[in-house]
Amino acid sequence: MSVVLRRGWSRMRTIKQNNKLLSNCAFQRAMVGVAFFLAMVALMLANTFPKKYDLKVGDIVQEDIVAHKDAIDTVATRKLQVAAANSVPKKYTLDQNVTKEVKGKVAEIFTGVRDVRARDMGESDKIKMLKAVISNGFSDETYSVMLNLSDSELRELETVTKAVIETVMNDGIKEESIDRAKALIIEEFKKVSLPEPVKSAGEDIAFSVIRPNMIFDEEATEREQKAAMETVAPVKITKGQVLIEKGKPVTQEQLELLKELGLLSQDNSSYFKMAFGIAVLVLILEFILAVEIYLFHRDVFENVPYLGLLAIVIITTLFISTVFKTISNFLVPVSAGSMLISILINPHIAVTASFVMSIAVGVLLGNDFASALVALVGGLMGTYFTKKVMQRGDLTKAGGLVGLANFLIIFGFGFLNNNSLLDIARQSFWGIANGFLSSILTIGLLPFLENSFGITTSVRLLELSNPNQPLLRRLLLEAPGTYHHSIIVGNLAEAAAEAVGGDALLARVGASYHDIGKLKRPYFFIENQLTSDNPHDKLNPTLSALIITSHVKDGLEIARQYKLPPVIQDFIAQHHGTSLLTYFYKKALDNHEEKKIGESSFRYDGPKPQTKEAAIVMLADSAEAAVRSMTKPTPGKIEGLIRQIIKEKLADGQLDESNLTLKDLDKIAAAFSKVLTGIFHTRIEYPEKLKELERKG
C-alpha cells in the first residue's frame, strides 16, 4: 500500500513539475523560438531541394532534365582548361655545362688515343688497348684511322670534332631530337675539307658523346599551363537550361554534370549541405530578430502570445509567397506580413521582420537578389505607411503606395539590366499587383488575428467608436445622460492624450465605454434622472455606495457579453481606481454608521489606472462631472476646479501606477480647461426685449 502511495505522490509531483515548466515564460519563449526555427527550415527546404534522378550511363530519360539554379558547368569547363593546358608547349632551358662536358669527353678520347699511340707495340695490340681505354663502341676503322693519323692531323680532327659538336649543341638538343642532332653533325662534317675516312671517324666520335642539353623546365611549363587555364571562361549553366533532353541517352559527361549539380539520388551529401546551410541562415535571421526584440522591445519579449503571433505572421507570409512565386517572383507579398506586424505588434519590429522575410524569400526564389530587394522595399514601405492606420481604407492606400514603390524599383532594375520595354512593363505590372494583393491579404487576415490573439488595433478601435455599435446605441437610448457624459469625457481624454503623447484614439474609445455598467440601473445615476426625485434619498448610504460601485462590475459583465477587447475592459475596471465615494461616506458619517462600516466599504475595488490613457479617463470623468455641476462657470473657475480634482487624485494615490509625470498632469489640466471652457462657457443674458421677442417667436 505504501509503495502505491509513494508512486502516486511521485506521479503527482512529476505532473506538477511539468505543469510548472509549461507555464514558465522562459520555457514558452524557447518553445516559440524552436517552433519558429523548425518551421522556417522545413518551409525553405521543401521549396529549395531540387528533384533527384536515379540514372546511369546509357539510360533514356523520360523528361527534360533542367538546371534548378544558375551554376558553372565544371565538366565542360574542365575539358576546355585541359585542352588549353595541353596546347602550351613545354618549356626548356639550354644548359651550356652539358656542352662543356661533351667537349671534355672528346678531349679525353683524343688524350687516350695519344697515350696508346706512344706505346711500343704492334697496331693490332694498340687497337685492343685503345678499345680497352676508350670503350665507346667505335668501329675498328675509326680506331685504325685515329692510330694512323699524324699528330697534326689528329689535332685537326680533334679541333673539327669539337667545333662541330659546339655548333650543333648551341642550337639546343632535346631528348626527342637526338637523331636530328646526329643528322646535323653529318651535315657539318660534310662542310669540312677532310678525307672521308677521317670525317667518318669524327662523326663516330661525335655520335658517341653527343647528348641533350635542353633541360625540361617543369615549373615554367606548369606556370604557363596555369595561366592558359585561367584564361578559359567558365561554361555557365542558367536556371531552367535543359541539361539532358527527353528521350536521349545519358552520357558519362552528363552524368558527371548531374553529380556536380547534386541531382543524382545516389548522392545524399548535397541534401546535408543544403540543410546545414539553410539551418545556419535561419539561425542567424532568428538571432537578429530576437536581439532586436530583447534589446529594444522588452514588453513584446515578455509577451509570449505576441512572439507567437510574430512567428505565425512570418511563416504564413513565406508560405503564401511560395504559392504566388509560381506566377511571378515580383508577386510575393512580403509587405502583407510587414503591414500585419506593424499594425498588430510594433512598426520597428516590422522593419527588422521585413529584412528577415526578404532574405528568406530571396533563398526561396533561388537566390534571386532583385526579387529579394523588391520584397524588402515593399515590406519597408508597407511598414511606413501603416504606422498610423485610422480606417481600413488606409490599408488600401498603403497597398497602392507599396505597389508604386515596387513599380519604381522594378522599372529601375529593368533599365539597369537592359531589358526590353515589354519585359519591364510586364514585371512592373506584377510589382503594382503585389501592393494591392498585400493590402487585400492584410485586410482579410487582420480581423482573424485580432480576435485570436486579443489584440485591439486602431482599425478595431475605430469600429468600436462608431455610434451605431449596438452597445453605444443601447447607452444612447437607455442611459442618454451617461451617453452624453461619455462623449464629453471622450473628447477630454482625446485632447489630453494627444497633449502627453498617449494613444488619443484608445483614450476616446475607452471613455466611450467606461460607464456602460450604468445600463443595468441607469436611474440610480444623476445624469440619467429626468426628475428631481433621487432614489438614493430613500436608501441607506451603504446600499447606495454598493449600487454606485457595482456599475464597474456590471460594466465588465456587459463588456464580456458584447465581446469588447480586453484593453477596453481595462478602462471599465480602472476608471475609478480605488477612489472614495465621498458624498455617501460623509452621509454615512452623519448617520453615525462609521462604527459599523469602515471607509473601505465606500471605495471602488480598483485596480488603480495602469496606463496613461486609463488615468486620463479617470481624471476626465471626475472633471466633467464637477464642472457640469458649477452654477456660473468661468475659465478661471473651471481651470481651478480641474487642478483641484487632479491634486486630490494625486494625493489619494490613484495615479501612482499610471506613469504620468507632474509635467503630464499640467498638460492634462490645460487640455481639460480648453475643452470644458468651450462646452460650459457662460452664456450671454438676453435683454428683456429680445427675451420677449424670443417668447413670441
Secondary structure by P-SEA (a helix, b strand, c coil): caaaaaaaaaaaaaaaaaaaaaacaaaaaaaaaaaaaaaaaaaaaaaccccccccccccccccbbbbcccccaaaaaaaaaaaaaaaccbbbbbbaaaaaaaaaaaaaaaaaaaaaaaccccaaaaaaaaaaaccccccaaaaaaaaaccaaaaaaaaaaaaaaaaaaaaacccccaaaaaaaaaaaaaaaccccaaaaaaaaaaaaacccccccccaaaaaaaaaaaaaaccccccccccccccccccccaaaaaaaaaaccccccaaaaaaaaaaaaaaaaaaaaaaaaaaacccccccccaaaaaaaaaaaaaaaaaaaaacccccccccaaaaaaaaaacccaaaaaaaaaaaaaaaaaaacccaaaaaaaaaaaaaaaaaacccccaaaaaaaaaaaaaaaaaaaaaaaaaacccaaaaaaaaaaaaaaaaaaaaaaaaaaaaaaaaaccccaaaaaaaaccccaaaaaaaaccaaaaaaaaaaaaaaaaaaaaaccaaaaaaaaaaccccccccccccccccccccccccccccaaaaaaaaaaaaaaaaaaaaaacccaaaaaaaacccccccaaaaaaaaaaaccccccccccccccccccccaaaaaaaaaaaaaaaaaacccccaaaaaaaaaaaaaaaaaacccccccccaaaaaaaaaaaaaaaaacccbbbbbcaaaaaaaaac
